[in-house]
Amino acid sequence: MRVWFKFGDSGRDAHVELPAAPRVGEGVLWVTEEESPDDGAVIEYRKQYRVRHVDWTISERLNMTATENPPVLIVHLEHVGEL
């Protein structure tokens, strides 16, 4: 299923394919990697979020079907802390 994450702390969003989506109240650990501009080393950032609410997006305009183009879940996250 296509899951669209909206990050409350940055206003950014990202989408991923997952077998299931996190439910309201559950925690999400979001891990990103960047290359250091100084030496090119990979830096890993870890942020903890909690699911604030989830919206199902269903639209005929998007021609969604269960097998070819499944519905999108929009998962709204609130920032909890850094790891």
Secondary structure, DSSP 8 states (H G I E B T S, - for coil): -EEEEEETTTS-EEEEE-SS---TT-EEEEEEEEE-TTT--EEEEEEEEEEEEEEEE--TTTT-BTTTB--EEEEEEEEEEE-
